[in-house]
Amino acid sequence: MKISNSHQLLGISLAVLFTGVTAVSLRQRIRDKRTGILLQLIKSKTDTSTTLLNVEQAFDVNYLSAVLQGASTTVLVVKKKVASSYAKQIYDAWGSWFLGGDNEAKVYAVFRKLKDKVQVAQVSKAYQELYSENLIDVLKERFSTTEIKQVLEIVAQLPNYRTIK
């Protein structure tokens, strides 16, 4: 009888131990999952590369038509002449390496003048019509990674579009 009582005690002890280990393990997995979600959220908020990729859509020449299809009110746009003027200012900022190189500050200034991503798209379209080159491709070709990031950060701060109230 003593042996069976000790076996029962051992069995109960192992069951309690197994239940405890399982509960602690499950609790740790839930905590790890929550921590992973939190870290992923923090990374997405702080990682500018993913948000800056979305900003590149503003350089799409068809961005304006996509916005016009989705907007329920009248969207503010710049005149074609103004967009062409901005495109020319960007083009004039490009320089040969032996003449001092590109004028990045001038390019940044043009993007700071723009009020929304629709205007960026209009300037991009005007640039393509005037010089037969895609503006974002030219920026990638002529600018360093940090300079491109600077342009994209300027554009990222702009609203998608503005409407007439």
Rosetta constraint file for C-alpha pairs under 8 A:
AtomPair CA 1 CA 5 HARMONIC 6.24 0.50
AtomPair CA 2 CA 6 HARMONIC 6.19 0.50
AtomPair CA 3 CA 7 HARMONIC 6.12 0.50
AtomPair CA 4 CA 8 HARMONIC 6.04 0.50
AtomPair CA 5 CA 9 HARMONIC 6.05 0.50
AtomPair CA 6 CA 10 HARMONIC 5.96 0.50
AtomPair CA 7 CA 11 HARMONIC 5.94 0.50
AtomPair CA 8 CA 12 HARMONIC 6.05 0.50
AtomPair CA 9 CA 13 HARMONIC 5.99 0.50
AtomPair CA 10 CA 14 HARMONIC 6.09 0.50
AtomPair CA 11 CA 15 HARMONIC 6.13 0.50
AtomPair CA 12 CA 16 HARMONIC 6.12 0.50
AtomPair CA 13 CA 17 HARMONIC 6.03 0.50
AtomPair CA 14 CA 18 HARMONIC 5.90 0.50
AtomPair CA 15 CA 19 HARMONIC 6.05 0.50
AtomPair CA 16 CA 20 HARMONIC 6.07 0.50
AtomPair CA 17 CA 21 HARMONIC 6.11 0.50
AtomPair CA 18 CA 22 HARMONIC 6.03 0.50
AtomPair CA 19 CA 23 HARMONIC 6.07 0.50
AtomPair CA 20 CA 24 HARMONIC 6.15 0.50
AtomPair CA 21 CA 25 HARMONIC 5.99 0.50
AtomPair CA 22 CA 26 HARMONIC 6.01 0.50
AtomPair CA 23 CA 27 HARMONIC 6.06 0.50
AtomPair CA 24 CA 28 HARMONIC 6.14 0.50
AtomPair CA 25 CA 29 HARMONIC 6.25 0.50
AtomPair CA 26 CA 30 HARMONIC 6.26 0.50
AtomPair CA 27 CA 31 HARMONIC 6.20 0.50
AtomPair CA 28 CA 32 HARMONIC 6.03 0.50
AtomPair CA 29 CA 33 HARMONIC 6.08 0.50
AtomPair CA 30 CA 34 HARMONIC 6.25 0.50
AtomPair CA 31 CA 35 HARMONIC 6.08 0.50
AtomPair CA 32 CA 36 HARMONIC 6.05 0.50
AtomPair CA 33 CA 37 HARMONIC 6.30 0.50
AtomPair CA 34 CA 38 HARMONIC 6.17 0.50
AtomPair CA 35 CA 39 HARMONIC 6.05 0.50
AtomPair CA 36 CA 40 HARMONIC 6.03 0.50
AtomPair CA 37 CA 41 HARMONIC 6.16 0.50
AtomPair CA 38 CA 42 HARMONIC 6.17 0.50
AtomPair CA 39 CA 43 HARMONIC 5.99 0.50
AtomPair CA 40 CA 44 HARMONIC 6.13 0.50
AtomPair CA 41 CA 45 HARMONIC 6.29 0.50
AtomPair CA 42 CA 46 HARMONIC 6.15 0.50
AtomPair CA 43 CA 47 HARMONIC 5.49 0.50
AtomPair CA 44 CA 48 HARMONIC 7.76 0.50
AtomPair CA 44 CA 50 HARMONIC 7.35 0.50
AtomPair CA 47 CA 51 HARMONIC 7.34 0.50
AtomPair CA 48 CA 52 HARMONIC 5.74 0.50
AtomPair CA 49 CA 53 HARMONIC 6.20 0.50
AtomPair CA 50 CA 54 HARMONIC 6.82 0.50
AtomPair CA 51 CA 55 HARMONIC 6.56 0.50
AtomPair CA 51 CA 156 HARMONIC 7.89 0.50
AtomPair CA 52 CA 56 HARMONIC 6.63 0.50
AtomPair CA 52 CA 149 HARMONIC 7.58 0.50
AtomPair CA 52 CA 152 HARMONIC 5.97 0.50
AtomPair CA 52 CA 153 HARMONIC 6.98 0.50
AtomPair CA 52 CA 156 HARMONIC 6.83 0.50
AtomPair CA 53 CA 57 HARMONIC 7.58 0.50
AtomPair CA 55 CA 59 HARMONIC 7.84 0.50
AtomPair CA 55 CA 152 HARMONIC 6.45 0.50
AtomPair CA 55 CA 155 HARMONIC 6.73 0.50
AtomPair CA 55 CA 156 HARMONIC 5.66 0.50
AtomPair CA 56 CA 60 HARMONIC 7.29 0.50
AtomPair CA 56 CA 136 HARMONIC 7.60 0.50
AtomPair CA 56 CA 152 HARMONIC 7.26 0.50
AtomPair CA 57 CA 63 HARMONIC 7.00 0.50
AtomPair CA 58 CA 63 HARMONIC 6.18 0.50
AtomPair CA 58 CA 117 HARMONIC 5.24 0.50
AtomPair CA 58 CA 118 HARMONIC 6.76 0.50
AtomPair CA 58 CA 120 HARMONIC 6.06 0.50
AtomPair CA 58 CA 121 HARMONIC 5.33 0.50
AtomPair CA 58 CA 155 HARMONIC 7.98 0.50
AtomPair CA 59 CA 63 HARMONIC 7.42 0.50
AtomPair CA 59 CA 117 HARMONIC 7.97 0.50
AtomPair CA 59 CA 120 HARMONIC 6.13 0.50
AtomPair CA 59 CA 121 HARMONIC 4.88 0.50
AtomPair CA 59 CA 124 HARMONIC 5.66 0.50
AtomPair CA 59 CA 135 HARMONIC 7.17 0.50
AtomPair CA 59 CA 136 HARMONIC 6.31 0.50
AtomPair CA 60 CA 121 HARMONIC 5.83 0.50
AtomPair CA 60 CA 124 HARMONIC 7.12 0.50
AtomPair CA 60 CA 125 HARMONIC 7.68 0.50
AtomPair CA 61 CA 121 HARMONIC 5.46 0.50
AtomPair CA 61 CA 122 HARMONIC 6.87 0.50
AtomPair CA 61 CA 124 HARMONIC 6.13 0.50
AtomPair CA 61 CA 125 HARMONIC 4.80 0.50
AtomPair CA 62 CA 66 HARMONIC 6.41 0.50
AtomPair CA 62 CA 121 HARMONIC 7.46 0.50
AtomPair CA 63 CA 67 HARMONIC 6.22 0.50
AtomPair CA 63 CA 118 HARMONIC 6.82 0.50
AtomPair CA 63 CA 121 HARMONIC 6.01 0.50
AtomPair CA 64 CA 68 HARMONIC 6.10 0.50
AtomPair CA 64 CA 118 HARMONIC 5.54 0.50
AtomPair CA 64 CA 121 HARMONIC 6.43 0.50
AtomPair CA 64 CA 122 HARMONIC 7.16 0.50
AtomPair CA 65 CA 69 HARMONIC 6.20 0.50
AtomPair CA 66 CA 70 HARMONIC 6.42 0.50
AtomPair CA 67 CA 71 HARMONIC 5.90 0.50
AtomPair CA 67 CA 118 HARMONIC 7.80 0.50
AtomPair CA 67 CA 161 HARMONIC 7.70 0.50
AtomPair CA 68 CA 75 HARMONIC 6.89 0.50
AtomPair CA 71 CA 75 HARMONIC 7.26 0.50
AtomPair CA 73 CA 163 HARMONIC 6.48 0.50
AtomPair CA 73 CA 164 HARMONIC 7.33 0.50
AtomPair CA 74 CA 163 HARMONIC 5.50 0.50
AtomPair CA 74 CA 164 HARMONIC 5.77 0.50
AtomPair CA 75 CA 161 HARMONIC 6.73 0.50
AtomPair CA 75 CA 162 HARMONIC 5.75 0.50
AtomPair CA 75 CA 163 HARMONIC 4.36 0.50
AtomPair CA 75 CA 164 HARMONIC 6.41 0.50
AtomPair CA 76 CA 161 HARMONIC 7.24 0.50
AtomPair CA 76 CA 162 HARMONIC 5.55 0.50
AtomPair CA 76 CA 163 HARMONIC 5.32 0.50
AtomPair CA 76 CA 164 HARMONIC 6.39 0.50
AtomPair CA 77 CA 118 HARMONIC 6.97 0.50
AtomPair CA 77 CA 119 HARMONIC 6.46 0.50
AtomPair CA 78 CA 82 HARMONIC 6.32 0.50
AtomPair CA 78 CA 83 HARMONIC 6.49 0.50
AtomPair CA 78 CA 119 HARMONIC 6.55 0.50
AtomPair CA 78 CA 122 HARMONIC 7.66 0.50
AtomPair CA 79 CA 83 HARMONIC 6.40 0.50
AtomPair CA 80 CA 84 HARMONIC 6.07 0.50
AtomPair CA 80 CA 122 HARMONIC 7.70 0.50
AtomPair CA 80 CA 126 HARMONIC 7.42 0.50
AtomPair CA 81 CA 85 HARMONIC 6.16 0.50
AtomPair CA 82 CA 86 HARMONIC 6.35 0.50
AtomPair CA 83 CA 87 HARMONIC 6.20 0.50
AtomPair CA 83 CA 119 HARMONIC 7.45 0.50
AtomPair CA 83 CA 122 HARMONIC 5.97 0.50
AtomPair CA 83 CA 123 HARMONIC 4.72 0.50
AtomPair CA 83 CA 126 HARMONIC 6.07 0.50
AtomPair CA 84 CA 88 HARMONIC 6.09 0.50
AtomPair CA 84 CA 123 HARMONIC 6.50 0.50
AtomPair CA 84 CA 126 HARMONIC 5.17 0.50
AtomPair CA 84 CA 127 HARMONIC 6.83 0.50
AtomPair CA 84 CA 130 HARMONIC 7.68 0.50
AtomPair CA 85 CA 89 HARMONIC 6.26 0.50
AtomPair CA 86 CA 90 HARMONIC 6.37 0.50
AtomPair CA 86 CA 110 HARMONIC 6.44 0.50
AtomPair CA 86 CA 123 HARMONIC 6.36 0.50
AtomPair CA 87 CA 91 HARMONIC 6.22 0.50
AtomPair CA 87 CA 123 HARMONIC 5.53 0.50
AtomPair CA 87 CA 124 HARMONIC 7.14 0.50
AtomPair CA 87 CA 126 HARMONIC 6.19 0.50
AtomPair CA 87 CA 127 HARMONIC 4.95 0.50
AtomPair CA 88 CA 92 HARMONIC 5.98 0.50
AtomPair CA 88 CA 127 HARMONIC 7.34 0.50
AtomPair CA 89 CA 93 HARMONIC 6.35 0.50
AtomPair CA 89 CA 106 HARMONIC 7.68 0.50
AtomPair CA 89 CA 107 HARMONIC 7.55 0.50
AtomPair CA 89 CA 110 HARMONIC 7.28 0.50
AtomPair CA 90 CA 94 HARMONIC 7.15 0.50
AtomPair CA 90 CA 106 HARMONIC 7.18 0.50
AtomPair CA 90 CA 107 HARMONIC 5.40 0.50
AtomPair CA 90 CA 110 HARMONIC 7.05 0.50
AtomPair CA 93 CA 102 HARMONIC 5.76 0.50
AtomPair CA 93 CA 103 HARMONIC 4.93 0.50
AtomPair CA 93 CA 104 HARMONIC 7.11 0.50
AtomPair CA 93 CA 106 HARMONIC 6.11 0.50
AtomPair CA 93 CA 107 HARMONIC 6.44 0.50
AtomPair CA 94 CA 101 HARMONIC 6.94 0.50
AtomPair CA 94 CA 102 HARMONIC 4.50 0.50
AtomPair CA 94 CA 103 HARMONIC 6.33 0.50
AtomPair CA 95 CA 99 HARMONIC 6.42 0.50
AtomPair CA 95 CA 100 HARMONIC 6.77 0.50
AtomPair CA 95 CA 101 HARMONIC 4.61 0.50
AtomPair CA 95 CA 102 HARMONIC 4.60 0.50
AtomPair CA 95 CA 103 HARMONIC 7.15 0.50
AtomPair CA 96 CA 100 HARMONIC 6.58 0.50
AtomPair CA 96 CA 101 HARMONIC 4.93 0.50
AtomPair CA 96 CA 102 HARMONIC 7.02 0.50
AtomPair CA 97 CA 101 HARMONIC 4.17 0.50
AtomPair CA 97 CA 102 HARMONIC 7.55 0.50
AtomPair CA 102 CA 142 HARMONIC 7.76 0.50
AtomPair CA 103 CA 107 HARMONIC 6.77 0.50
AtomPair CA 104 CA 108 HARMONIC 6.18 0.50
AtomPair CA 104 CA 147 HARMONIC 7.65 0.50
AtomPair CA 105 CA 109 HARMONIC 6.06 0.50
AtomPair CA 106 CA 110 HARMONIC 6.40 0.50
AtomPair CA 107 CA 111 HARMONIC 6.54 0.50
AtomPair CA 108 CA 112 HARMONIC 6.17 0.50
AtomPair CA 108 CA 150 HARMONIC 7.87 0.50
AtomPair CA 108 CA 151 HARMONIC 6.30 0.50
AtomPair CA 108 CA 154 HARMONIC 7.84 0.50
AtomPair CA 109 CA 113 HARMONIC 6.33 0.50
AtomPair CA 110 CA 114 HARMONIC 6.84 0.50
AtomPair CA 111 CA 120 HARMONIC 7.48 0.50
AtomPair CA 111 CA 151 HARMONIC 7.20 0.50
AtomPair CA 111 CA 154 HARMONIC 6.83 0.50
AtomPair CA 111 CA 155 HARMONIC 6.96 0.50
AtomPair CA 112 CA 154 HARMONIC 6.63 0.50
AtomPair CA 112 CA 155 HARMONIC 7.97 0.50
AtomPair CA 114 CA 119 HARMONIC 6.08 0.50
AtomPair CA 114 CA 120 HARMONIC 6.70 0.50
AtomPair CA 115 CA 119 HARMONIC 6.73 0.50
AtomPair CA 115 CA 158 HARMONIC 6.41 0.50
AtomPair CA 115 CA 159 HARMONIC 7.58 0.50
AtomPair CA 116 CA 120 HARMONIC 6.74 0.50
AtomPair CA 116 CA 155 HARMONIC 7.73 0.50
AtomPair CA 116 CA 158 HARMONIC 4.84 0.50
AtomPair CA 116 CA 159 HARMONIC 5.01 0.50
AtomPair CA 116 CA 160 HARMONIC 5.66 0.50
AtomPair CA 116 CA 161 HARMONIC 5.29 0.50
AtomPair CA 116 CA 162 HARMONIC 6.91 0.50
AtomPair CA 117 CA 121 HARMONIC 6.24 0.50
AtomPair CA 117 CA 155 HARMONIC 6.78 0.50
AtomPair CA 117 CA 158 HARMONIC 6.11 0.50
AtomPair CA 117 CA 159 HARMONIC 6.28 0.50
AtomPair CA 117 CA 160 HARMONIC 4.90 0.50
AtomPair CA 117 CA 161 HARMONIC 6.06 0.50
AtomPair CA 118 CA 122 HARMONIC 6.22 0.50
AtomPair CA 118 CA 160 HARMONIC 6.46 0.50
AtomPair CA 118 CA 161 HARMONIC 5.61 0.50
AtomPair CA 119 CA 123 HARMONIC 6.14 0.50
AtomPair CA 120 CA 124 HARMONIC 6.07 0.50
AtomPair CA 120 CA 155 HARMONIC 7.74 0.50
AtomPair CA 121 CA 125 HARMONIC 6.05 0.50
AtomPair CA 122 CA 126 HARMONIC 6.10 0.50
AtomPair CA 123 CA 127 HARMONIC 6.00 0.50
AtomPair CA 124 CA 128 HARMONIC 6.27 0.50
AtomPair CA 124 CA 134 HARMONIC 6.99 0.50
AtomPair CA 124 CA 135 HARMONIC 5.47 0.50
AtomPair CA 124 CA 136 HARMONIC 7.75 0.50
AtomPair CA 125 CA 129 HARMONIC 6.20 0.50
AtomPair CA 125 CA 134 HARMONIC 7.93 0.50
AtomPair CA 126 CA 130 HARMONIC 6.04 0.50
AtomPair CA 127 CA 131 HARMONIC 5.81 0.50
AtomPair CA 127 CA 132 HARMONIC 7.29 0.50
AtomPair CA 127 CA 133 HARMONIC 6.97 0.50
AtomPair CA 127 CA 134 HARMONIC 7.10 0.50
AtomPair CA 127 CA 135 HARMONIC 6.31 0.50
AtomPair CA 128 CA 132 HARMONIC 4.63 0.50
AtomPair CA 128 CA 133 HARMONIC 4.85 0.50
AtomPair CA 128 CA 134 HARMONIC 5.30 0.50
AtomPair CA 128 CA 135 HARMONIC 6.72 0.50
AtomPair CA 129 CA 133 HARMONIC 7.85 0.50
AtomPair CA 133 CA 137 HARMONIC 7.51 0.50
AtomPair CA 133 CA 138 HARMONIC 7.02 0.50
AtomPair CA 134 CA 138 HARMONIC 6.32 0.50
AtomPair CA 135 CA 139 HARMONIC 6.18 0.50
AtomPair CA 136 CA 140 HARMONIC 6.18 0.50
AtomPair CA 137 CA 141 HARMONIC 6.13 0.50
AtomPair CA 138 CA 142 HARMONIC 6.06 0.50
AtomPair CA 139 CA 143 HARMONIC 5.49 0.50
AtomPair CA 139 CA 148 HARMONIC 6.71 0.50
AtomPair CA 140 CA 144 HARMONIC 7.26 0.50
AtomPair CA 140 CA 145 HARMONIC 7.73 0.50
AtomPair CA 140 CA 148 HARMONIC 6.70 0.50
AtomPair CA 143 CA 147 HARMONIC 5.61 0.50
AtomPair CA 143 CA 148 HARMONIC 5.94 0.50
AtomPair CA 144 CA 148 HARMONIC 6.21 0.50
AtomPair CA 145 CA 149 HARMONIC 6.12 0.50
AtomPair CA 146 CA 150 HARMONIC 6.19 0.50
AtomPair CA 147 CA 151 HARMONIC 6.47 0.50
AtomPair CA 148 CA 152 HARMONIC 6.15 0.50
AtomPair CA 149 CA 153 HARMONIC 5.95 0.50
AtomPair CA 150 CA 154 HARMONIC 6.33 0.50
AtomPair CA 151 CA 155 HARMONIC 6.34 0.50
AtomPair CA 152 CA 156 HARMONIC 5.88 0.50
AtomPair CA 153 CA 157 HARMONIC 6.49 0.50
AtomPair CA 154 CA 158 HARMONIC 7.16 0.50
